[in-house]
Each structure stands twice: as C-alpha cells, then as structure tokens.
Amino acid sequence: MAPVPNRSELSPLRFLERAADVFGDKEAIVYGSRRWTYTEFAAEAQAMARVLRDHIDDGDRVAFLTPNLPETLVANFGVPLSGGVLVALNSRLAGPELVYILDHAEATTLFYDAEFRDVVAAIVGQLPKLTTLVEITDTEFGPTPSETTVDGAVSYTDYLACAGALDSPPIPWVVDDESRIISINYTSGTTGKPKGVMYTHRGAYLNSFGETFHNSFTPETRYLWTLPMFHCNGWCTPWAVTQASGTHICLRAVRGDAIWDAIDDLGVSHLCGAPTVCTTIVSADRAHALDAPLYITTAGAPPSPTVIGQLEAIGVTVVHVYGLTEVYGPYTICEYQPAWDDLPADERAGRLSRQGVGMVQAEAARVVDSEMNDVAADGETMGEIVLRGNNVMAGYYKNPEATEEAFVGGWFHSGDLGVMHPDGYIQLKDRAKDIVISGGENISTVEVEQALVSHDAILDVAVIGVADAKWGERPRAYAQRRPGEMVSADELIAHARKLLAGYKIPRDIVFVDDLPRTSTGKILKFTLREQAKREA
C-alpha cells in the first residue's frame, strides 16, 4: 500500500529516534561509572536489532533475564526494532517457572545476566527451541560468583560486534502495523500458571503518553529505576522517559542506601514502585527532608495513608496510580484537587490513597455488580472494577479461553473489588479472592491493614481470612514491627478498635520478621493463607 500523508503507524520506537536526533549529546543512561548519550543509546539499539534480525524470524520471542541494566533498557527498543517480541523475565523466578514461561512463549533467544548463569545452565537442556544464548557481564556488579559455563553461550559484546559485519543500513524506526505485538508480559501466576499478556505497539505508544503527562516528565527528568523493567515493561516507562528525553538512572537492586545515594548524589527527580518501595525510602536510616522536588508514583497495592503522610512530611510528592499487567500497568490516577490543600494532613492522605480516575489515555473505570450494572456512587457499595480502551491488552498469548473470560461484556474484568465515590473517584477495597466474609459481612482487608499500619510501631501488615466455626471467617493480621519498636497484640488491637467497627477487628495478630512478597513488592496472601491452613 502506498504511503499516505495523514497517517503513520504508532510505535514507541519513534521516541528513541527523536531523542537521538534532537538531544543526541544529552546524558540518556547513568549506571555506576557508565554513561551513555542518546546517540549511543540509539546506536546500541540499532546494533541489537540488526544482529537479532539476522538470527530470528519476524515475530520470534526474545527473552531477557536481567536486572535493571542499561542493556535491559536497550532491549525495549532493540528487540521490537528487529521485528521480535520482547519477553522480559522475572529475575526472581525459580528454574521450573522459567522453563514454563520460556517454553510457553516458544522463545528462540535468551539474553541473561551472568549472575543467573547457574539457573540458565540448569534449564537450557529442557528448552529445545532456545537456540541462541547471550550472556551479559555487568562490570558494576563485580566478578561473576559462579564458574559454571553455559554451553553455546556467546558474550553480549561479541554478539553485538556482529552488527559491524552486517552489510545493511540502519533499520527504520517504524512498524508496518501498529497492532503488532511489541512484548509479552507474564502474570505472577500466584493463583495458577502464568498467562502471557500481549502488548501492541499502539497500546505501548499511547500508554507512554499517559505516563509522560501524569508524571510531568521533561528533558530535565532524572528517573531512578526502582521498578523492575520486567514488570509491565516497567509500566511503559522505558518508552515514556525516552519520549521526554529524560535521563534513566539504572539500579541493579532496590536498597534504601542505594536509593538515597541516587537521590542525594545523582539528582533523582522521579521514581516508581510498589508501596514497599515507599516504605523502604521513608524508613531508611538516611531518610531526611529533601532540598529538591521528588515525585514517587506508586501502585501495586493500595498505599497506606500513613506512609503517604510520612513521605509528604519529608517533601516527597506521591502520585498514586492503579492498574494491572493486562492494562499496560497504570490505568487510573488519583488526580490531586486544589481543594484538598485545606484538608487536615491525615484526611488529605486518605484522599490520595484512592485509585482515582482514568488517565488521559484511558477511558473511565467502572465499578459494577454481577449483572454489569454500575453500583451506587456512595463510597460504600462494592463491585468489580472493569476497564476498557486502548490500553487493554490484545489478549492472553495462546489462551483464547482465558481472554474470552476476561473480556465478558466488552470490558476487561480486573477481579478487583472497589467502590465508586460521589466525586467519581474509585477506591480499591480488595481482590475478589481476598475479601473476608464474616457473619455475612464483607470486610475489606485493605481497610484493616491501613488501620493497623497507622500505629507508629508497625512497618507493614497483611490481613487474611481464616476459618471460624461461628462466623465462617474472621480476619487475622500478620504484622511486621519497625526495627527497635515493641508493641503487643493487645495494644495493636486496642489501636484498631479506635478506627474500625468491632466485627472488622482481627482476633489474633501474628508478628513476623518479614512478609512474603512477589518481586514487585506485592504481599503473597496466598502463601499466608496456606500457612494458616497448615497451622489450623
């Protein structure tokens, strides 16, 4: 088809081309002693794409098992530029879990960090379709701890060196169809086998605009990579920060000292992460009032108003969003209203903990009953949150049945329970599977958790339902104390009684040193429920 002057296919690949053209000499990536300009960033993506295109078929899946390295950023552009589909793997998964995903995705190429050499060596024999193995050595990480070798693996440096031998011009930063799949992101699989969520070039492009707008990214942005890039393509932020021609600051591991080093020494202006990242920052020994603005975008679980208040107290602006893997990450945002300036700090933090309204690139979220009718906008009537629009996945890879089930009624069913407030802001109350039904009353575990964590001695809390002969279920809290703090179960229950109705109060509280979490910081309530069953 001949080109037309009034249409071009949407793709985030264009963002890196533009950044290199307009801000070629600008610092694009910072990682330890390594510094890349946008010209160098684009050249690396072109090299990766040219070599890949010479080794894969169009649409082949290319997997990355890496931390938040510069090479992982490059992959978000280089893999789709080659015509491949990026599959970023959760680096905390065990061997059998990786085998399942790589086999299901039918990946032909795997890039992996040398730290994971042992696990890769143990699984490659189970993956006959995996024909190319590329090892990345992170010079900032230090010597590779393992002497294991992976048969047939080539170094990243040698692999990309092949680009110089290819007699071909640079690949245009365009796609022939914006509905092409750009990446497949696998769900956490906490309730079954992981499902491959398919993103398109169009969806990634539009979501990136929403991220840039709502986070106020500009060329002056210095974005710290605390959010795993394997999670929803880092909420599409590799593309969004590049769209703004900001600076990516890579971070191999999320630790309080490393985050504060970056804030104090590298001028970080923005970062994203689950509420546990917020807790890590504000609870660190080095936490202090800030001299320059810092914006933290948080999602993954409803943030505690207490933690939001603590961050505000040191000068951090919290941007609260809500979404899922199936909707490219963030979909709604708690838009701040100027009228909230006059509210008491705790009430303002409560407003900020809501999930809010649809982002600019998304449609409005709905809260519906089992018949797909909107529930009353009274802030009390619970229903399921359903979503629709350009940022809903193309579907689950090789799983049409699950796709059809998720799209019943023409909307994506999140499985999350929430309420609609009179002002049109939604508020998440629980996952459908996490709600506690005690004596016929629905108890939001999120509400109970936020009440308990408001105690000064508590760092984090998870509440689950456990069997009860009289009430059917009752809430149990697993509480993590702050270092050096002591509070008894009776004291914590007494604190909760000031904030909650009697039937919502946990009868027993289990104090733990840590809570089981996913790699993105979400608490694994399934693990706690299984533990409770064993202890019953």
Buried (B, 14 or more C-beta within 10 A) or exposed (E): EEEEEEEEBBBBBBBBBBBBEEBBEBBBBBBEEEEBBBBBBBBBBBBBBBBBBEBBEEEBBBBBBBBBBBBBBBBBBBBBBBBBBBBBBBBEBEBEBBBBBBBBBBBBBBBBBBBBBBBBBBBBEBBEEBBBBBBBBBEEBEEBEEEEEBEEBBEBEEBBEBBEEEEEEEBEBBBEEBEBBBBBBBBBBBEEEBBBBBBBBBBBBBBBBBBBBBBBBEEEBBBBBBBBBBBBBBBBBBBBBBBBBBBBBBBBEBEBEBBBBBBBEEBBBBBBBBBBBBBBBBBBEEBEEBEEEBBBBBBBBBBBBBBBBBBBEEEBBBBBBBBBBBBBBBBBBBBBEEEEEEEEEEEBBBBBBBBBBBBEBBBEBBBBEEEBEEBBBEBEEBBBBBBBBBBBBBBBBBBEEBBEEBBEEEBBBBBBBBBBBEEEBBBBBBBEEBBBEBEEEEBBBBBBBBBBBBBEBBBBBBBBBBEBEEBBBBBBBBBBBBEEEEBEBEEBBEBBEEBBEEBBBBEEBBBBEEBBBBBBBBBBBBBBBEBBEEEE
